[in-house]
Amino acid sequence: MVLSVSFRRLQRIRHPVETSSDFGAPVILPVQTRLITWYNSDTMPESKAANIPPRDGERRSPVALRDFRPDDFAALAALWSVTGIGNPARGDSLESITRTLERGGRLIVAEQEGSLVGSAWLTDDARRLYVHHMAVEPERQGRGIGARLMEKAVAVAAERGLQMKLEVRRDNLRAVALYRRFGFDLIGEEYEVMIRRSVGATAESSPPAPPKAGHN
């Protein structure tokens, strides 16, 4: 699933937290043959999520956002591994991060109690700001950390006057709800997302994928 948001839309949601309802944004989830509406703290500003009672024995500490530093990489790689978004084949290396930062990218990390607990990697091609590797440590999800990271990403795009674009799995309903709250819309289903991982002038051709049902 590919979502995008335009700068015109960004101007309308420049301060999405202030314009949210008292209970956060509603999330619609299918349950068998009916729909239910529920409220997810990942789609709330931190001020709202902070009012959610801590779990038994939990101590809630402030979360700070800052830019990535090279000595964060080991902790960042561990975060991406535990959340399932890290993959060496994707070029998730310190070298690739450094290249994107040199070319105008940003890598925002969330820190809590001295631990790196979230990330949002932004790349800028001077036409759009792409959002990659939005991740929050599983045990800390549902506390508004993802919303704070996305709020920062939207602010960066608004400052640069750029549209935004990202990819998300269709079954990641929590993430889809969060992105929609910040003005992202589904582009469409008329094309496939493709990537060329081989580096160089030539590469062996991949075998054709089996036809999808209904597309013979």
C-alpha positions, -999 to 999 in steps of 0.1 A, spaced: 0 0 0 14 34 -10 2 66 7 10 102 -1 1 136 12 4 169 -7 18 202 5 -16 218 1 -29 191 25 1 198 48 -8 234 51 -42 224 64 -28 200 89 3 219 99 -7 215 135 -25 182 135 -23 177 173 -40 210 181 -69 201 157 -75 166 169 -105 158 190 -104 153 227 -103 116 224 -79 113 194 -87 102 159 -112 73 155 -98 41 140 -122 19 120 -115 -18 121 -134 -46 105 -147 -72 129 -163 -101 111 -192 -84 92 -194 -52 112 -173 -22 120 -163 -9 154 -148 24 163 -120 26 189 -94 50 200 -57 42 197 -31 62 217 -7 59 188 -30 83 169 -32 107 199 -8 135 208 14 127 237 -7 150 260 -36 127 254 -17 94 254 -1 105 287 -35 104 303 -39 66 296 -33 48 329 1 30 329 1 -8 328 6 -25 361 41 -17 375 49 6 346 67 39 351 60 64 324 90 86 315 93 115 290 101 108 254 126 130 236 130 133 198 164 142 183 185 136 152 204 104 147 240 101 157 264 75 142 269 59 176 231 52 176 234 27 148 237 -5 169 206 4 189 188 15 158 196 -18 140 183 -37 170 151 -17 169 146 -23 132 152 -60 138 127 -64 166 100 -45 147 106 -66 115 115 -37 92 153 -41 92 169 -61 63 205 -59 51 192 -65 16 175 -31 18 207 -13 24 200 -6 60 236 3 69 253 32 85 269 41 52 235 44 35 221 65 64 251 88 61 246 92 24 210 102 28 218 127 55 245 142 33 219 147 6 193 165 28 177 136 46 168 134 83 167 104 107 147 113 137 149 90 167 129 88 199 147 82 232 132 72 265 151 64 297 183 64 278 171 39 253 164 44 216 127 34 212 115 48 179 126 61 145 115 79 114 139 80 84 133 108 59 148 111 25 145 142 3 147 140 -35 137 178 -38 103 167 -51 89 147 -22 99 137 13 98 100 17 92 84 51 110 51 58 114 29 88 88 43 110 92 21 140 84 20 177 97 -6 201 69 -32 205 66 -29 243 62 9 240 36 10 212 3 25 220 17 55 239 18 82 213 54 78 203 46 70 167 23 101 165 51 123 178 75 110 152 50 115 124 42 150 136 79 159 134 82 143 99 52 164 87 67 195 102 100 189 82 80 184 50 60 216 56 92 236 63 106 224 29 73 228 10 74 191 -1 48 165 -6 52 133 14 51 96 5 54 63 23 46 26 20 27 6 45 14 -30 47 -24 -32 43 -27 -54 74 -9 -29 96 -42 -12 106 -27 8 135 -1 24 112 -26 30 84 -49 48 109 -20 69 121 -9 80 86 -45 88 76 -48 111 106 -18 131 94 -34 136 59 -20 106 39 -43 91 13 -41 58 -6 -27 65 -41 -45 36 -58 -43 0 -67 -35 2 -104 2 -5 -102 27 -27 -84 56 -15 -62 88 -26 -77 125 -24 -66 158 -32 -82 182 -43 -54 211 -53 -76 238 -27 -79 256 -22 -112 249 -18 -149 237 -53 -155 219 -79 -134 204 -113 -138 168 -113 -146 144 -125 -119 120 -153 -129 86 -140 -137 62 -140 -107 32 -164 -109 0 -147 -121 -23 -134 -95 -58 -148 -92 -81 -131 -116 -52 -117 -137 -45 -146 -160 
